[in-house]
Amino acid sequence: FIWDEYCDWYLEIAKIQLEHGDDSQQRATRRTLIRTLEKALRLAHPIIPFITEELWQKIAPVAGVTGNSIVTSAYPVSGNKAIDVEADQSLTRLKEIVTGARSLKSKAGIGPHERWPLYVSGDKRFIASLQNEIMALTKSSEVIASGDTMPNVKDYPSATVSEFSVMLKVEIDKDVELEKLQTEQQKLLSKIEKESAKLSNPSYVDKAPQKIVQQSRERISSNQEKLDRLTIRVNQLKG
């Protein structure tokens, strides 16, 4: 929860709310951040006692919690009052769009920090309401809510994620990009052939530690996955 939900998602979304929200939204965001962190420290205290105590001494006063030590503070109790089903569903849809766009970048060989326009088709009102969040979390230059249909741009990487479709409008020199990808293909093929040659040698498989042999197999599998993704992108560019 702390690593994924709180840090990876909510903290990143909170940055956007603190930058673009009004005074009321900013106060609510800061309050949720600090109160959730304070409770998380109490939850984690039995497992990592020393650092949680140190942090709690700083966090608790800001969260409005009194006490001399986290040790004597009440352990958090779950409740249903703060559960917002609609907000939970909205966040799930946001995650689907963001995860789909990030995956699209990765499969297309586009760096995670490279910024290109992102088209999203589906619930146009929903997309527009979270435009800032989608743009920041996907690191896009802009987000275009395209309604039910995508522009007719078959050369651009696109994918369907749940009820939405996402497309990166990547302006590239096809010949240069194709040459780069094909060079990378050859490097991956060379790595796969090198590891495969090892595994085809009975002496290596029998005498080398099993951990080393397993690592060779894992490298082949990993490089093959990368090669498959590159091949898809190369075929897209070739049209």
Secondary structure as a PSIPRED ss2 file (coil, helix, strand):
# PSIPRED VFORMAT (PSIPRED V4.0)

   1 F C   1.000  0.000  0.000
   2 I H   0.000  1.000  0.000
   3 W H   0.000  1.000  0.000
   4 D H   0.000  1.000  0.000
   5 E H   0.000  1.000  0.000
   6 Y H   0.000  1.000  0.000
   7 C H   0.000  1.000  0.000
   8 D H   0.000  1.000  0.000
   9 W H   0.000  1.000  0.000
  10 Y H   0.000  1.000  0.000
  11 L H   0.000  1.000  0.000
  12 E H   0.000  1.000  0.000
  13 I H   0.000  1.000  0.000
  14 A H   0.000  1.000  0.000
  15 K H   0.000  1.000  0.000
  16 I H   0.000  1.000  0.000
  17 Q H   0.000  1.000  0.000
  18 L H   0.000  1.000  0.000
  19 E H   0.000  1.000  0.000
  20 H H   0.000  1.000  0.000
  21 G C   1.000  0.000  0.000
  22 D C   1.000  0.000  0.000
  23 D H   0.000  1.000  0.000
  24 S H   0.000  1.000  0.000
  25 Q H   0.000  1.000  0.000
  26 Q H   0.000  1.000  0.000
  27 R H   0.000  1.000  0.000
  28 A H   0.000  1.000  0.000
  29 T H   0.000  1.000  0.000
  30 R H   0.000  1.000  0.000
  31 R H   0.000  1.000  0.000
  32 T H   0.000  1.000  0.000
  33 L H   0.000  1.000  0.000
  34 I H   0.000  1.000  0.000
  35 R H   0.000  1.000  0.000
  36 T H   0.000  1.000  0.000
  37 L H   0.000  1.000  0.000
  38 E H   0.000  1.000  0.000
  39 K H   0.000  1.000  0.000
  40 A H   0.000  1.000  0.000
  41 L H   0.000  1.000  0.000
  42 R H   0.000  1.000  0.000
  43 L H   0.000  1.000  0.000
  44 A H   0.000  1.000  0.000
  45 H C   1.000  0.000  0.000
  46 P C   1.000  0.000  0.000
  47 I C   1.000  0.000  0.000
  48 I C   1.000  0.000  0.000
  49 P H   0.000  1.000  0.000
  50 F H   0.000  1.000  0.000
  51 I H   0.000  1.000  0.000
  52 T H   0.000  1.000  0.000
  53 E H   0.000  1.000  0.000
  54 E H   0.000  1.000  0.000
  55 L H   0.000  1.000  0.000
  56 W H   0.000  1.000  0.000
  57 Q H   0.000  1.000  0.000
  58 K H   0.000  1.000  0.000
  59 I H   0.000  1.000  0.000
  60 A H   0.000  1.000  0.000
  61 P H   0.000  1.000  0.000
  62 V H   0.000  1.000  0.000
  63 A H   0.000  1.000  0.000
  64 G C   1.000  0.000  0.000
  65 V C   1.000  0.000  0.000
  66 T C   1.000  0.000  0.000
  67 G C   1.000  0.000  0.000
  68 N C   1.000  0.000  0.000
  69 S C   1.000  0.000  0.000
  70 I H   0.000  1.000  0.000
  71 V H   0.000  1.000  0.000
  72 T H   0.000  1.000  0.000
  73 S C   1.000  0.000  0.000
  74 A C   1.000  0.000  0.000
  75 Y C   1.000  0.000  0.000
  76 P C   1.000  0.000  0.000
  77 V C   1.000  0.000  0.000
  78 S C   1.000  0.000  0.000
  79 G C   1.000  0.000  0.000
  80 N C   1.000  0.000  0.000
  81 K C   1.000  0.000  0.000
  82 A C   1.000  0.000  0.000
  83 I C   1.000  0.000  0.000
  84 D C   1.000  0.000  0.000
  85 V H   0.000  1.000  0.000
  86 E H   0.000  1.000  0.000
  87 A H   0.000  1.000  0.000
  88 D H   0.000  1.000  0.000
  89 Q H   0.000  1.000  0.000
  90 S H   0.000  1.000  0.000
  91 L H   0.000  1.000  0.000
  92 T H   0.000  1.000  0.000
  93 R H   0.000  1.000  0.000
  94 L H   0.000  1.000  0.000
  95 K H   0.000  1.000  0.000
  96 E H   0.000  1.000  0.000
  97 I H   0.000  1.000  0.000
  98 V H   0.000  1.000  0.000
  99 T H   0.000  1.000  0.000
 100 G H   0.000  1.000  0.000
 101 A H   0.000  1.000  0.000
 102 R H   0.000  1.000  0.000
 103 S H   0.000  1.000  0.000
 104 L H   0.000  1.000  0.000
 105 K H   0.000  1.000  0.000
 106 S H   0.000  1.000  0.000
 107 K H   0.000  1.000  0.000
 108 A C   1.000  0.000  0.000
 109 G C   1.000  0.000  0.000
 110 I C   1.000  0.000  0.000
 111 G C   1.000  0.000  0.000
 112 P C   1.000  0.000  0.000
 113 H C   1.000  0.000  0.000
 114 E C   1.000  0.000  0.000
 115 R C   1.000  0.000  0.000
 116 W C   1.000  0.000  0.000
 117 P E   0.000  0.000  1.000
 118 L E   0.000  0.000  1.000
 119 Y E   0.000  0.000  1.000
 120 V E   0.000  0.000  1.000
 121 S E   0.000  0.000  1.000
 122 G C   1.000  0.000  0.000
 123 D C   1.000  0.000  0.000
 124 K H   0.000  1.000  0.000
 125 R H   0.000  1.000  0.000
 126 F H   0.000  1.000  0.000
 127 I H   0.000  1.000  0.000
 128 A H   0.000  1.000  0.000
 129 S H   0.000  1.000  0.000
 130 L C   1.000  0.000  0.000
 131 Q H   0.000  1.000  0.000
 132 N H   0.000  1.000  0.000
 133 E H   0.000  1.000  0.000
 134 I H   0.000  1.000  0.000
 135 M H   0.000  1.000  0.000
 136 A H   0.000  1.000  0.000
 137 L H   0.000  1.000  0.000
 138 T H   0.000  1.000  0.000
 139 K C   1.000  0.000  0.000
 140 S C   1.000  0.000  0.000
 141 S C   1.000  0.000  0.000
 142 E E   0.000  0.000  1.000
 143 V E   0.000  0.000  1.000
 144 I E   0.000  0.000  1.000
 145 A E   0.000  0.000  1.000
 146 S C   1.000  0.000  0.000
 147 G C   1.000  0.000  0.000
 148 D C   1.000  0.000  0.000
 149 T C   1.000  0.000  0.000
 150 M C   1.000  0.000  0.000
 151 P C   1.000  0.000  0.000
 152 N C   1.000  0.000  0.000
 153 V C   1.000  0.000  0.000
 154 K C   1.000  0.000  0.000
 155 D C   1.000  0.000  0.000
 156 Y C   1.000  0.000  0.000
 157 P C   1.000  0.000  0.000
 158 S E   0.000  0.000  1.000
 159 A E   0.000  0.000  1.000
 160 T E   0.000  0.000  1.000
 161 V E   0.000  0.000  1.000
 162 S C   1.000  0.000  0.000
 163 E C   1.000  0.000  0.000
 164 F E   0.000  0.000  1.000
 165 S E   0.000  0.000  1.000
 166 V E   0.000  0.000  1.000
 167 M E   0.000  0.000  1.000
 168 L E   0.000  0.000  1.000
 169 K C   1.000  0.000  0.000
 170 V C   1.000  0.000  0.000
 171 E C   1.000  0.000  0.000
 172 I C   1.000  0.000  0.000
 173 D C   1.000  0.000  0.000
 174 K H   0.000  1.000  0.000
 175 D H   0.000  1.000  0.000
 176 V H   0.000  1.000  0.000
 177 E H   0.000  1.000  0.000
 178 L H   0.000  1.000  0.000
 179 E H   0.000  1.000  0.000
 180 K H   0.000  1.000  0.000
 181 L H   0.000  1.000  0.000
 182 Q H   0.000  1.000  0.000
 183 T H   0.000  1.000  0.000
 184 E H   0.000  1.000  0.000
 185 Q H   0.000  1.000  0.000
 186 Q H   0.000  1.000  0.000
 187 K H   0.000  1.000  0.000
 188 L H   0.000  1.000  0.000
 189 L H   0.000  1.000  0.000
 190 S H   0.000  1.000  0.000
 191 K H   0.000  1.000  0.000
 192 I H   0.000  1.000  0.000
 193 E H   0.000  1.000  0.000
 194 K H   0.000  1.000  0.000
 195 E H   0.000  1.000  0.000
 196 S H   0.000  1.000  0.000
 197 A H   0.000  1.000  0.000
 198 K H   0.000  1.000  0.000
 199 L H   0.000  1.000  0.000
 200 S C   1.000  0.000  0.000
 201 N C   1.000  0.000  0.000
 202 P H   0.000  1.000  0.000
 203 S H   0.000  1.000  0.000
 204 Y H   0.000  1.000  0.000
 205 V H   0.000  1.000  0.000
 206 D H   0.000  1.000  0.000
 207 K H   0.000  1.000  0.000
 208 A C   1.000  0.000  0.000
 209 P C   1.000  0.000  0.000
 210 Q H   0.000  1.000  0.000
 211 K H   0.000  1.000  0.000
 212 I H   0.000  1.000  0.000
 213 V H   0.000  1.000  0.000
 214 Q H   0.000  1.000  0.000
 215 Q H   0.000  1.000  0.000
 216 S H   0.000  1.000  0.000
 217 R H   0.000  1.000  0.000
 218 E H   0.000  1.000  0.000
 219 R H   0.000  1.000  0.000
 220 I H   0.000  1.000  0.000
 221 S H   0.000  1.000  0.000
 222 S H   0.000  1.000  0.000
 223 N H   0.000  1.000  0.000
 224 Q H   0.000  1.000  0.000
 225 E H   0.000  1.000  0.000
 226 K H   0.000  1.000  0.000
 227 L H   0.000  1.000  0.000
 228 D H   0.000  1.000  0.000
 229 R H   0.000  1.000  0.000
 230 L H   0.000  1.000  0.000
 231 T H   0.000  1.000  0.000
 232 I H   0.000  1.000  0.000
 233 R H   0.000  1.000  0.000
 234 V H   0.000  1.000  0.000
 235 N H   0.000  1.000  0.000
 236 Q H   0.000  1.000  0.000
 237 L H   0.000  1.000  0.000
 238 K H   0.000  1.000  0.000
 239 G C   1.000  0.000  0.000
